[in-house]
Amino acid sequence: MRRKVLNTVVVLSVLLTSAPAFAQVELGGTYAIRMYEDYIERGPGSFLGDFTGMPMSDEGRAKALRYSSSLPSMIERQCLAQSPWVGLYRPLAIRIWSEVDASGRVVAWVMAGDYLRDTVRIWMDGRPHPSPNAWHSPSGFTTGQWEGDTLVAHTTHVKTAWIRRGVGIPGSDQSTFTVFITRRENLLTIMTIQEDPIYLTEPHVVSRVGIRSARKSGTAARYVQCRRRDPVARRYGRSSALPARAESGRELHGTHLQHPKRCGDGVRAHALS
């Protein structure tokens, strides 16, 4: 009898130690960028028409060649969100934290957004991806699971958006991302693999390394650029914003801060025809 109990304990111990943990690595914190990686693209920006290293299709190249730096300055596009993983091409720190349930289990890892990139939430609770016909948000829909010490995430339901700043390289709303996030001591490596049947001819791979910083990310202060009052409304007493969806039936766009239920004073979500 004693031997049988001992064998049962051994089996249970093996099962418990071999079961995947809810979170093998603590990812939370702020990670400063390492600007020696693709400094031109992340710092001053490439020249227009510089598509070096991008596996673009003829359609993607034609669309990118039509890009002008005046496009993002249009009133209805000043807060138009870029690709959810475009942060790997930008000179901003990355802030990550976890969301837990009542039992302390990690339900999602969250990567803070900024004024041109929505907050990315990586769901860890096993929920399925929605229907292909579901709404595509600026941040997309992302699920993840641990493979060893690497968090592997899958992003779908994105919007058509620029995937590299300053030169207009497009990504379609059919893009999908496979993301590998690995922390080794104070270094965080993020690698994204984007597949797009419309604007790319092969997967586009980007890898970046950030270093953990004791300082909090200052990107939240940049939100003010998308929460300011309408200058036309201040001067002429009428809004320059396009009609909201309730008035026009058109789809809203923008970051999560532009949602009609969340926007600040005098800010209205814009719509595209």
N, C-alpha and C positions, 0 to 999 in steps of 0.2 A: 504493500500500500504506500509506504514511504517512498519507494522507488518510483511508483507511478506519479505521485505528487511532484517529485523532483523533476521528472521528465516533462510534466505539464508546465512547470515554472520555466524550464529551459526553453521550451517551444514558444511560450508567451513572450519571453525576453527577446528571443530572436525576431519574432514578428513585430514587436514594438520598436526595436532598434532599426529594423529594415524599412518600416513605414515612413513615407516622406513627411518631413516636418512642414508646418504651415509656412514657415519662413526660415530658410537656412542662414541667411545673411542679413544684417541690419543695413539697409540702404539709406536710411534717413540722414539728412544733412544738406549742406550747401557745398557745391563743388565748383571751384573756380576753373576757368578755361585755361588751356595750354595753347598759347597763340602761335607756337611754332608749327602747328598743324594747319596747313592751308591758310597761311596768314593773309594772303591777298583776298581770297574769297570771304574770309570772316572779318577782316579788318576794313581796309579802304574800299574793297569791292573790285570785282573784275571789270574789264572794259565791256561795253555792249557788244554782243556778238561773240564773246569768248565762251565757247561751249566745250572747252578742252576736257577730255575724259568722260564726257556725258554720252551714254549710248542712246541718242535721240533718234526717233523715227523721223521720216520726212514731214509728217504732220506736226510733230513736236518742234522740229527746227523751224518750220514755217510760222508757227504760232509764236515762238520765241523771237524770231526776227522782227515781228510786228511790235515787240515790247518797246515802250518809251518810259523814261523815268518820270514823265508827267502823269502817267496813268495812276500811280498810287496817290497823287496829290489831288485828284478829283474828290469833291466833297463826299460823294457816296462810296468812295473806295479807300478813304484814309484809314479806316479801321478794318478793312477787309482782311480776314485772317489768312495766314499762309499755311502751308502743310504742317500737320501736327508735329512732325519730326524735323522741321526746318531748323530747329535750334542747334543742330549739329553744324550748321553753316553760319551761325551768328556769334558775335563776340560777347555773349551774356552768360553769366553763371547759371547753374542749374540747381534748383531747390527741390528736394524730395522728402515726402513724409508718408506715413502709413495711416490708414483708417481701419479701426478695429471694431468688432462687435462686442456685445456684453460679456462674452467669455474671454475676450482678449485676443481672439483669432484675427489675423490680418485679413480684411475683406478686400482691400485695394491699396495699391501703391499709387501715389499721386505725384506728378511732376508739374510744378507751378508754371503757368503761362506768363505771357507778358503782353505788351500792347499790339503785337502782331502774331501771336501764337496762343491758341487756346490751351487751357489746362488739360493735360492728358491723365486720365484715370485708368489704371491697369487693374481690372477686376480679377481677384484671386479666388472667388467663391464658386467657380465652376459653372457660372451662368453661360448659356449658349449665345452665339452671335445672332442678332436679329435677322429677319428676312432681308434679302437683297433689295426689296422694295421699301424698306424702312427709311426713315429720315436720315440723311447724311449731315452730320454736324461738323463744325470747324475742327473739333478734336478727334473725330472718328469714334469708333468703338473698339476698345482694346481689352483682351483677356490675356492672362499670363499663368505660367506654372513654372515651378523650380525644376531644373535639370542639374543636379549636383549643386554647385554654388553659383550657378548662372540663372538669372531670371529670363525666361524666354517669353516674349510677348508677341501677340498677333493683332494688327490693327486693320480694320476694314471700315466701310461706311464713311469715307472721307469726302471732302468737297474738292472740286477742281480748283487747284491753287498752285501758286509758284512754289517750287521745291528748292530753289536756290536764289537768294536775294540779289537784287540789283541787275540781273540779266534776263529775267522773264522766262526761265526754263519752267515749263508747265508740267503738272501731274494731273491726271484725269481723276474723276470720281470713281473709277474702277481700279484705282491703285490699291494694293495691299502691301503691308509692311510686316516683315519678321524682324524682331528686335532682340538683341542679346545684351543683357546688362550684367556686368560682373564687377564686383568690388574686391580688390586686393589691398588690404591694409587701408591706406589713405587715398588710393587711386581708384577711380571709377571709369571703366571702359564701356562705352555704348557703341554697338555696331548695328546699323540698320540695313536691311535688304529690301529695296522697293521694287515691286513688279507692277508694270503698267502696260496693258495690251494696246493702249492708244498712242502714248507719247514716248515710250521706251522700246528699244529693240531687244534688250536683255536686262537682267536685274542690275539695279544701281546700288552699289555697296558703299557705305560711308562708315568710318570708324573714328571715334574720338576718345580722348582721355581727359578726365578732369581730376583735380586734386582737391581733397576735402579741405574746407576752409572753416575757421572758427567764426568768421563773419557771416551774418545773414545776407541772403541775396537782396540786392536793391532793386530788383526788377519790378516790385509792386509799385514803386514810385512812378514808373513809366506809364502805368495805367491812365494817368491823368490826361495823356494825349488822346485817349478815346472816351473821356468822360467830360470834356470841356463843354461849355455852353455854346449854342449855335450863334456864331458871330452875326449872321444875317438877322436872326430873331432879336438880338440885342439892339441892332442899329435901326431896323426897319419895322420891328414889331410883328414879323411873320417868319415862320420857319422855312429854311432852305431844304429841309429833309424831304425825301420822297415819301409818298403815302405809306403808312404801315399796312401790314397784311389785312387787318380788319377793315381797312378802307378800300384797298385795291385788289385783294385776293392774291397778291404776289408774294413769293417766298422771301422771308427775311434772311439776311446774311450778317456776318460779323462775329465778334467774340462773345463769350458768355456774358460779358459785362454789358453788352448791348441788348440783351433780352429785355423786352418791354417791362417785365415784372421786376427787373433788377437794376435798370439804368438809373443814373443819378439825375440831378436837376437839369431840366432843359434838354436832355439827350433823348433822341428818338432813334429807334432802329431803322435802318434804311432798307430799301428793297430794290431788286433789279428787275428790269422788264423781262 
